[in-house]
Amino acid sequence: VREKTFSSTKLVPHSPAKLFDVVADVDKYEEFVPFCVASRVLRRGRGGGGGWAELEIGFKLFNERYLSVVTLEKGATHAAVTAEAVTDAPDASGLFERLDTRWRFAPGSHDDECEVRFDIDFRVGSVIHAHAVGLFFEEVSKMQIEAFEERCDELYGRG
């Protein structure tokens, strides 16, 4: 199967604003996101919101680099970060035909609590990639959520 989706919702002991700031700070991903070996914002959007980012992932035999368009939405009570891989860029690796991720943050029942929803949807470019990705996809997706929560713990202390 070349297409995969994963969704998870989790209550974490940090405010939506703190989680939003950590997820929006793409330049820092290489410091804490599992299998992210390089991350940098190439161009920021107007007003500092979103923009273009280049990410490189490395896992076992794979080392892939891709461009992503990042959109930031921050409201009074809810926030979201969306990223879409640019699969038709001249230097696109071919690993993904489609890669969409979305983080949504909503207040929890306490002040310093947040309901986080993480969705990832992608289609890989080849059957070989599909087999390899299928072996570890869900585990790695769960690790992403944990990595962002741990980063918040590191920056802000345990809520």
C-alpha positions as CSV (number, residue, x, y, z in Angstrom):
1,V,0.0,0.0,0.0
2,R,1.6,3.3,-1.1
3,E,-0.8,5.5,0.8
4,K,-0.9,5.9,4.6
5,T,-2.7,8.0,7.1
6,F,-2.3,8.3,10.8
7,S,-4.2,10.4,13.4
8,S,-3.7,10.8,17.1
9,T,-5.2,13.0,19.7
10,K,-3.5,13.5,23.1
11,L,-3.9,15.7,26.1
12,V,-0.6,17.2,27.1
13,P,0.4,19.4,30.1
14,H,1.3,22.5,28.1
15,S,-0.8,25.4,26.8
16,P,-1.8,25.5,23.1
17,A,0.4,28.6,22.6
18,K,3.5,26.7,23.9
19,L,2.9,23.7,21.7
20,F,2.2,25.9,18.7
21,D,5.5,27.8,19.2
22,V,7.5,24.5,19.3
23,V,5.8,23.0,16.2
24,A,6.1,26.3,14.3
25,D,9.9,26.5,15.0
26,V,10.9,24.4,12.0
27,D,14.6,25.5,12.2
28,K,14.9,23.6,15.5
29,Y,13.5,20.3,14.3
30,E,16.9,18.8,13.7
31,E,17.7,19.2,17.4
32,F,14.8,17.0,18.7
33,V,12.6,15.4,16.0
34,P,13.4,11.7,15.5
35,F,15.1,11.0,12.2
36,C,15.2,14.7,11.2
37,V,18.8,15.2,10.3
38,A,18.5,18.8,8.9
39,S,15.8,21.5,9.0
40,R,15.8,25.1,7.9
41,V,13.4,27.7,6.9
42,L,14.3,29.0,3.4
43,R,11.8,31.8,3.2
44,R,9.3,33.1,5.8
45,G,5.8,34.1,4.9
46,R,4.4,37.6,5.3
47,G,4.4,38.7,8.9
48,G,6.6,35.8,9.9
49,G,3.8,33.3,9.5
50,G,4.8,30.0,7.8
51,G,6.8,29.9,4.6
52,W,9.1,27.4,2.8
53,A,11.2,24.9,4.7
54,E,13.7,22.3,3.7
55,L,13.8,19.1,5.7
56,E,16.0,16.1,5.5
57,I,15.0,12.8,7.1
58,G,17.3,9.8,7.7
59,F,16.1,6.4,8.7
60,K,18.0,3.1,8.2
61,L,18.8,3.0,4.5
62,F,16.8,6.1,3.6
63,N,18.1,9.7,3.6
64,E,15.6,12.0,1.8
65,R,15.4,15.8,1.5
66,Y,12.2,17.6,0.6
67,L,10.7,21.1,0.5
68,S,7.6,21.9,2.5
69,V,5.1,24.8,2.5
70,V,4.3,25.6,6.1
71,T,1.1,27.4,7.1
72,L,0.6,28.8,10.6
73,E,-2.9,29.7,12.0
74,K,-3.0,31.1,15.5
75,G,-6.3,32.2,16.9
76,A,-7.4,33.3,20.4
77,T,-8.3,29.8,21.5
78,H,-7.2,27.4,18.7
79,A,-4.1,27.1,16.6
80,A,-2.9,24.9,13.8
81,V,0.3,24.2,11.8
82,T,0.0,22.6,8.4
83,A,2.8,21.4,6.2
84,E,2.6,20.1,2.6
85,A,5.6,18.6,0.8
86,V,6.4,20.2,-2.6
87,T,6.6,17.0,-4.6
88,D,7.1,18.6,-8.0
89,A,10.2,20.7,-7.1
90,P,13.2,20.3,-9.4
91,D,15.3,18.7,-6.6
92,A,12.5,16.6,-5.0
93,S,13.8,13.2,-4.0
94,G,10.8,11.2,-5.2
95,L,10.2,9.5,-1.8
96,F,6.8,11.2,-1.5
97,E,4.1,11.8,-4.1
98,R,2.2,13.6,-1.3
99,L,3.0,14.4,2.3
100,D,0.6,16.5,4.4
101,T,0.8,17.0,8.1
102,R,-1.4,19.0,10.3
103,W,-1.1,19.8,14.0
104,R,-4.2,21.3,15.8
105,F,-4.1,22.7,19.3
106,A,-7.1,23.4,21.5
107,P,-7.3,24.3,25.2
108,G,-7.7,21.5,27.7
109,S,-9.9,21.6,30.8
110,H,-7.1,23.3,32.8
111,D,-5.1,26.5,32.0
112,D,-1.8,24.8,31.1
113,E,-3.2,21.9,29.2
114,C,-3.8,21.3,25.5
115,E,-5.5,18.8,23.4
116,V,-3.2,18.1,20.5
117,R,-4.3,16.4,17.3
118,F,-1.7,15.2,14.8
119,D,-2.7,14.0,11.3
120,I,-0.3,12.8,8.6
121,D,-1.4,11.6,5.2
122,F,1.0,10.6,2.5
123,R,1.6,8.6,-0.7
124,V,5.1,7.3,-1.4
125,G,6.6,7.3,-4.9
126,S,7.5,3.6,-5.3
127,V,6.5,0.2,-4.1
128,I,9.9,-0.3,-2.5
129,H,9.5,2.9,-0.5
130,A,5.9,1.8,0.4
131,H,7.2,-1.5,1.9
132,A,9.9,0.1,3.9
133,V,7.7,2.9,5.2
134,G,4.9,0.5,6.0
135,L,7.2,-1.3,8.5
136,F,7.7,1.6,10.8
137,F,5.1,4.3,9.8
138,E,2.8,4.2,12.9
139,E,5.6,3.9,15.4
140,V,7.5,6.9,13.9
141,S,4.3,8.9,13.8
142,K,3.7,8.3,17.6
143,M,7.4,9.2,18.2
144,Q,6.8,12.6,16.6
145,I,4.1,13.6,19.1
146,E,6.2,12.5,22.0
147,A,9.2,14.4,20.7
148,F,7.2,17.7,20.6
149,E,5.8,17.1,24.1
150,E,9.3,16.4,25.4
151,R,10.6,19.5,23.7
152,C,8.0,21.6,25.5
153,D,9.1,19.9,28.8
154,E,12.7,20.9,28.0
155,L,11.8,24.5,27.2
156,Y,9.1,25.2,29.7
157,G,9.3,22.6,32.4
158,R,6.8,19.8,32.9
159,G,3.3,21.5,33.1
